[in-house]
Amino acid sequence: MALPKVYDWERIRLALKQLHGTFPGFLPSVVLIGGGAAWFYRETLRQWNDPDFPLPTWTPAQQSDWLSKDVDFMGLDIAEAADLLQTEFDETTHTFHYAGLEVDFLEAGLRIDPQMVAQTARIVQLPEMTFNVVEASVLFTEKAALIRIKERAQDRLHHQLLAEFLKCEFCRQAENPMALRASRWVARARTVKTAEINFFQDDARLSKRLASAIARLESGEHRALKHWAKHHLPGYTD
């Protein structure tokens, strides 16, 4: 019996580095999605080490469910990817097998498409490379839709992780007014709330900490965020 692959962020990072070294113009033209993107946000949440929003704990069996492929991207269709990698798409695994990696290219999801993903992607700069990763709120929307219609364990784990990451990031951004972009914060909050209507109502940690942070913001510069809080955040008073 073949041993299962063991995945972690370092493995994803090495896969990205390998593709970047072979195809120098590749990473800027695509967006990392799926389990690899979830691992990026998992590692970020781990490094934040926030006492209110700790990294969830999973059993060994759940850990093995985290990722089904090495890396998933949006930005190329199957024909373009086959031409780049010079290998055929495996219809059985729905991946390309390239230089020891399993690589997939999603052309459309339930709630995401290449244009949306490209327009909202985050740029990640590492010492050895720069790559694009799907915006966390956008990936959360996709995972929220997937868990309603599919019974894939990794989708539920990714959804759980993304929810915790987003709660932590919403708070951290509201607590840092010098770097806060109120319009972008509100747009991302709307995206998340559209996916799950009670996202900001069901967690006392989130509502209490956000209400406190937003109440301390200056009214003029952050008017949009304060207006949002009045209508969507339990316990908020200005």
C-alpha positions in Angstrom: 0.0 0.0 0.0 1.4 3.4 -1.0 2.1 5.8 1.9 0.0 9.0 1.8 1.7 12.2 0.9 2.4 14.6 3.8 1.7 18.2 3.0 2.5 21.4 4.8 3.2 25.0 3.8 6.9 24.3 3.2 5.9 21.7 0.6 3.6 24.1 -1.1 6.3 26.8 -1.0 8.9 24.4 -2.6 6.4 23.4 -5.3 5.9 27.1 -6.1 9.7 27.7 -6.1 10.1 24.7 -8.4 7.6 26.1 -10.9 9.0 29.6 -10.6 12.5 28.3 -11.4 11.4 26.4 -14.5 8.9 28.9 -15.8 10.1 32.4 -14.6 7.0 34.2 -16.0 4.5 31.7 -14.7 3.6 32.8 -11.1 2.8 36.4 -12.0 0.2 35.2 -14.5 -1.8 32.8 -12.2 -3.3 32.8 -8.8 -2.8 30.1 -6.1 -6.2 28.8 -5.0 -7.5 25.7 -3.2 -5.7 23.8 -0.5 -2.4 25.5 -1.2 -4.0 28.9 -0.6 -5.6 27.6 2.5 -2.2 26.5 3.7 -0.9 30.0 3.2 -3.6 31.5 5.4 -3.1 28.7 7.9 0.6 29.5 8.2 -0.2 33.2 8.5 -2.7 32.6 11.3 -0.1 30.4 13.1 2.5 33.2 12.9 0.0 35.8 14.3 -0.5 33.6 17.4 -3.5 35.6 18.4 -5.0 34.6 21.8 -8.6 35.3 20.6 -8.3 33.4 17.3 -5.9 30.5 17.7 -5.1 28.0 15.0 -7.7 25.2 15.1 -6.5 21.8 16.1 -7.1 18.8 14.0 -6.7 15.0 14.4 -4.1 13.2 12.3 -6.8 11.9 10.1 -8.1 15.4 9.5 -4.6 16.6 8.8 -4.3 14.0 6.0 -7.5 15.4 4.4 -6.1 18.9 4.2 -4.8 18.8 0.6 -5.6 16.6 -2.4 -3.1 18.1 -4.8 0.2 19.8 -4.6 -0.9 23.1 -6.1 -4.1 24.5 -7.7 -4.2 27.6 -9.8 -6.5 29.9 -11.7 -5.4 31.9 -14.7 -4.7 29.3 -17.4 -7.2 27.0 -19.1 -6.4 23.3 -19.5 -5.1 23.7 -23.1 -2.8 26.6 -22.1 -1.5 24.6 -19.1 -0.8 21.5 -21.2 1.1 23.6 -23.7 3.1 25.2 -20.9 3.9 22.0 -19.0 4.2 19.9 -22.1 2.2 17.1 -20.5 -1.3 15.8 -20.9 -4.1 16.4 -18.4 -4.9 13.3 -16.4 -8.7 12.8 -16.6 -8.6 10.3 -13.8 -7.0 12.5 -11.2 -8.0 15.8 -12.8 -4.4 17.0 -12.5 -1.2 17.4 -14.5 1.7 15.3 -13.3 4.7 17.4 -13.8 8.3 16.8 -12.4 7.0 15.0 -9.3 4.2 17.5 -8.7 0.4 17.3 -9.1 -0.8 20.6 -10.6 -4.4 21.6 -11.3 -5.9 24.5 -13.1 -9.5 25.4 -12.3 -11.3 27.3 -15.0 -14.4 28.1 -13.0 -15.7 27.4 -9.5 -19.1 27.7 -7.9 -18.6 31.3 -6.9 -15.3 32.2 -8.4 -13.9 32.8 -11.9 -10.5 33.8 -13.2 -11.4 37.5 -13.6 -12.7 37.9 -10.0 -9.8 35.9 -8.6 -7.2 38.0 -10.5 -8.8 41.3 -9.6 -8.9 40.6 -5.9 -5.7 38.5 -5.4 -3.2 39.3 -2.8 0.5 39.6 -3.8 2.8 37.6 -1.6 6.5 38.6 -1.7 9.0 36.0 -0.4 12.8 36.3 -0.6 12.9 33.7 -3.4 9.8 34.7 -5.4 6.6 36.7 -5.7 3.2 35.0 -6.3 -0.5 35.7 -6.2 -2.8 34.1 -3.7 -6.6 34.2 -3.9 -8.2 36.7 -1.5 -9.2 35.0 1.7 -12.8 36.3 1.6 -13.2 35.1 -1.9 -11.9 31.7 -1.1 -14.2 31.6 1.9 -17.2 32.3 -0.3 -16.2 29.4 -2.6 -15.7 27.0 0.3 -19.0 28.1 1.9 -20.8 27.2 -1.3 -18.9 23.9 -1.7 -19.7 22.5 1.8 -23.4 23.0 1.0 -23.4 20.6 -2.0 -20.4 18.3 -1.5 -19.1 16.0 1.2 -15.4 16.6 0.9 -13.6 16.7 4.2 -10.9 19.1 3.0 -13.6 21.8 2.1 -14.9 21.8 5.7 -11.4 22.0 7.1 -10.5 24.9 4.8 -13.8 26.7 5.5 -13.1 26.4 9.3 -9.6 27.7 8.9 -10.6 30.6 6.6 -13.4 31.7 9.0 -10.9 31.9 11.9 -8.3 33.7 9.8 -10.8 36.3 8.5 -12.2 37.0 12.0 -8.6 37.6 13.2 -7.7 39.7 10.3 -10.8 41.9 10.4 -10.0 42.6 14.0 -6.3 43.2 13.4 -7.0 45.6 10.6 -9.6 47.6 12.5 -7.1 47.9 15.4 -4.5 49.4 13.0 -6.0 52.7 11.8 -2.8 53.9 10.2 -2.9 51.1 7.6 -6.6 50.5 7.5 -8.3 50.9 4.2 -12.0 51.3 5.3 -13.6 50.9 1.8 -11.7 47.6 1.2 -12.4 46.4 4.7 -16.1 47.0 4.2 -16.1 45.3 0.7 -14.5 42.2 2.1 -16.9 42.2 5.1 -19.8 42.3 2.6 -18.4 39.4 0.6 -18.1 37.3 3.7 -21.6 38.2 5.0 -23.1 37.4 1.7 -21.6 33.9 1.9 -22.7 33.5 5.5 -25.3 35.9 6.7 -24.5 35.4 10.5 -20.7 35.6 10.2 -20.4 38.7 12.3 -23.3 37.8 14.7 -22.5 34.3 15.9 -19.1 34.8 17.5 -18.9 36.9 20.7 -15.1 37.1 20.4 -15.4 38.7 17.0 -18.3 41.1 17.7 -16.9 42.3 21.0 -13.3 42.9 19.8 -14.5 44.5 16.5 -17.0 46.8 18.3 -14.3 48.1 20.6 -11.8 48.6 17.8 -14.3 50.4 15.4 -15.5 52.6 18.3 -12.0 54.0 18.7 -11.6 54.9 15.0 -11.8 58.5 13.8 -15.2 59.3 12.3 -14.2 61.2 9.2 -11.5 58.9 7.7 -13.3 55.7 8.7 -16.9 56.8 8.3 -17.7 53.9 6.0 -16.6 51.3 8.5 -18.5 52.9 11.4 -21.6 53.1 9.2 -21.2 49.4 8.4 -20.8 48.5 12.1 -24.1 50.3 13.1 -26.0 48.0 10.8 -24.2 44.7 11.0 -22.3 44.4 14.3 -24.0 43.4 17.5 -23.2 45.5 20.5 -21.6 48.4 18.5 -22.3 51.9 19.8 -20.5 55.0 18.5 
